[in-house]
Amino acid sequence: VDGARTYPSPFRPGQGATGITFDRIPADTPVRIYTVDGRPVKTLTTDSDGKALWNMTNGEESPVVSGVYLAIIEKDGTRMKLRVVVQQ
């Protein structure tokens, strides 16, 4: 997971983005998204190409608010944290 990346960050829907993409991650890897104070938001799983798209909703499929979120990616004993910014 060392090469993982995310884009666009910051996410700005007014600039044509439909979500945030996580990629360069092994297939079938969970991407856990949290608020900066540690509350779980949503868990994604990468596809066979090593990508996952966050559609800017939480686990109940309600839109998330603007702010900073943390994505935790863990696979085979390695762990990476990525910070993503949402500007709705």
C-alpha positions in Angstrom: 0.0 0.0 0.0 3.0 2.2 0.1 2.3 3.7 -3.4 -1.4 4.5 -2.6 -2.6 7.9 -3.8 -5.9 9.8 -3.8 -7.3 12.5 -6.2 -8.7 15.0 -6.5 -7.9 16.5 -3.1 -9.3 18.8 -2.3 -12.6 17.5 -3.7 -14.6 20.3 -5.2 -17.8 19.2 -6.9 -18.1 22.5 -8.8 -15.0 21.6 -10.7 -16.6 18.5 -12.3 -15.4 15.8 -9.9 -17.9 13.1 -9.0 -15.9 11.6 -6.1 -12.5 10.9 -4.8 -10.4 8.0 -6.3 -8.0 5.9 -4.3 -5.6 4.0 -6.5 -2.2 2.1 -6.7 -3.6 -0.2 -4.0 -3.7 -4.0 -4.2 -7.0 -5.5 -5.3 -9.6 -6.3 -2.6 -8.0 -4.0 0.0 -10.3 -2.1 2.4 -10.1 1.7 2.4 -11.6 2.9 5.7 -12.6 6.5 5.8 -12.9 8.4 9.1 -13.5 11.9 10.3 -10.4 13.6 11.8 -11.8 12.9 15.3 -11.9 9.1 14.5 -15.6 8.5 13.7 -16.1 5.9 10.9 -17.6 7.4 7.7 -17.5 4.6 5.1 -15.5 1.5 4.1 -14.6 0.9 0.4 -12.9 -2.0 -1.2 -10.6 -1.7 -4.1 -11.5 -3.4 -7.4 -9.3 -5.7 -9.5 -7.4 -2.7 -10.9 -6.6 -1.5 -7.4 -9.0 1.4 -7.4 -11.9 2.5 -5.2 -14.2 5.5 -5.8 -15.7 7.4 -2.8 -18.9 8.9 -4.0 -18.9 11.4 -1.1 -21.5 9.6 0.9 -21.3 8.0 4.3 -22.3 4.4 5.2 -26.0 5.4 5.0 -25.5 6.9 1.6 -26.1 10.5 2.9 -23.8 13.2 1.5 -20.8 14.0 3.7 -20.1 17.6 4.8 -17.0 19.7 4.0 -14.0 18.9 6.1 -10.9 16.9 6.4 -11.1 13.1 6.4 -8.6 10.3 7.0 -8.4 7.2 4.8 -6.7 4.2 6.4 -5.4 1.5 4.0 -4.1 -1.8 5.4 -3.0 -4.9 3.6 -0.5 -7.7 4.5 0.9 -5.9 7.6 1.4 -2.6 5.9 -0.6 0.5 6.7 -0.9 3.9 5.1 -2.9 7.0 6.1 -4.1 9.5 3.5 -5.7 12.9 4.3 -8.4 14.0 2.0 -10.2 17.4 1.9 -13.8 17.9 0.9 -15.1 21.3 0.0 -18.8 21.0 -0.8 
